């Protein structure tokens, strides 16, 4: 067959906008401009669920945890967290393998999270203040969750 007649299939390209880009949130957006997500107490069953339950600055980190089969219990990175001085992702310690339990304990103590079901948990915290930007939280959260292994 000559080169002129060979058919080469075209690759399909898809442009996917990040949720926070659609909402007009960028890495330079101050945390003080981010309001809380009012939905709570829901367990994400898919990556798409996370987009509706997690603030923009923590979404990528929570997606990484989801893909590593690490359960998140709660997360928060909004203007209400400035007073406390920390944004956070709470992970289900009981769902972790032994190596990930060791990693989790480097970030904080294990405690009982009181929700619809009491579970052992660890907070992955990021320090914030009135000058913190979304991108700073996003990068710090990713640096933390990248330390965990696939399980």
N, C-alpha and C positions, 0 to 999 in steps of 0.2 A: 504494500500500500504506500502510495507516495505521501510525503509530508503535507502536501497541499490538501489532501482529502481527509486527513486524520481529524477527528472531532475531539476537541478537548473540552470536557465539562467545565462550566463556569462555577466558581465558588460563590456561595450565597454570603453576602455581607449584610450584617445587621447592626444598626446603630442603636445602642441601648443607653438611654439617659438614666443617670442615677436619680433616685427619688428626691434627694435634697437639691439637685440641680433644677428639677422641675418646680420645686417649691421656692426657688430663688435663694437658696442657702448655699453659700460658698465657704471655702476654708477660712476666708477673711471675715465671715459673719461673727460678730461678738456673741458669746454665750448669753449675754443679757437680752439679746433679741429673740431667743428661742423659748417659746412657751412649752409647757408640759403636754405630753400626750395623755389624754384623759382615759383612754382604754387601759384597763389593767386586769390582772387576775386571769389572763388568758394564756394558754400554753401554745406556743407556735408549733404548728405541725408541718410547715413548709417554709422555704426561704421567703416566699411571697408574704406569708403572715408576718414575718419580722419587719417588713417595710411599713406595716401599719401599726406596729407595737413599739418600735425603737426609734429614738431621736436620731437625727441625721449623723451626728458626730460619733455615735456608737454603732451605727448600723453595720458598717463593714466588719468591725470586730465581732459583732454577734453573728454575722454570716460565717465568718471563719470558724467560730466555735460550733455553730450548727453543722457545718461541713465536717468538722472533726468529731462529730457525735457527742459534743459536750453540751449538756442542758443548761440554758440560762433560765433563772427564776425571775429576775427583775433587772431593770437597768434604768438609769436616769442621767441625763445631761441637758439640763435646761436652766432657765434663769432662777428657778427656785433652789438650785443647788449651790448658788454663789454664797449664800449665807453660811451653809454648812462647810463650804470650802472644798467640796469633793463631788465629782461625778463618779458613777460606779456601774459595774456589771456584777450581778450576784450569780454565781454558778452553783449547781447542785453537786455538792461534794460527794454524795453517795453514788452518783452516776459515773464517777471517774475511775479509771484503772489506777493501779498502784503508782505508776510513774507520774501520771497527771495529778494524783493526790499529793505527791511530794512537791511537784511544781506549784500547785495551788497554795500549799502551806507557806511557801516563800513570800506570798503576797498578803497573807493575813491568817488569823486564827479561824478554826472551824467553830461554827456556832449553829444553833438551831434557828432556822428561818420559820417564822410562824405565819403560814398562809392557809390556804384551804386544807393543805396537808403539811404537817411539820416535817421539814427535811434538813439534814445537815448541809451547811452552805459556807461559802467563802466569798468575801467581797474583793473584787478587783477594783481598786480605787485609783482615781486620777485627781490630783490636786487642781483646783480651779479658783479663780478670783474674778473680780469685775472686769479685768482686762483680757481674760482668756478668750481665745478664738476657737471656733469650731474645728479648724484644721489642727490645732495643737492637741485637742482632745482626741481627734480621730487618729493622729499619728501615735500618741501615747498608748491608746487602747490597742491599736494594732501591734505595737511593740510588745505589749503584755501577752496577748493571745497567741502570737506567733511562737511563743515558748512552749505551748502545749503541744502534745503529740496527737496524731490521729488515733482514735480508739474504736 
